Amino acid sequence: MNTILLLVIGLAVLSGLLAVMIYLLAVSREMELPDGDEV
């Protein structure tokens, strides 16, 4: 297999996981702080 192809696929998977984690973190923070008192 191509090494560059594996690197690109790995980066895509990592960025996807990172985006999902940030999204879940934002959703959980919105649920914890519905009023938005703390910034």
C-alpha positions in Angstrom: 0.0 0.0 0.0 1.1 3.6 -0.5 2.5 5.2 2.6 1.2 8.6 1.7 -2.3 7.2 1.2 -2.1 5.6 4.6 -1.0 8.9 6.2 -3.9 10.7 4.5 -6.4 8.1 5.6 -5.0 8.2 9.2 -5.2 12.0 9.3 -8.8 11.9 8.0 -9.8 9.4 10.7 -8.1 11.3 13.5 -9.6 14.6 12.4 -13.0 13.0 12.2 -12.6 11.5 15.7 -11.4 14.9 17.0 -14.4 16.7 15.4 -16.8 14.1 17.0 -15.2 14.6 20.4 -15.4 18.4 20.2 -19.0 18.1 19.1 -19.9 15.8 22.0 -18.1 18.1 24.4 -20.0 21.1 23.2 -23.3 19.3 23.4 -22.6 18.1 27.0 -21.5 21.6 28.1 -24.7 23.0 26.6 -26.7 20.5 28.6 -24.8 21.3 31.8 -25.1 25.0 31.3 -28.4 25.8 29.6 -28.4 29.4 30.8 -24.8 30.1 29.7 -23.7 31.7 33.0 -20.1 30.6 32.7 -18.1 31.3 29.5 
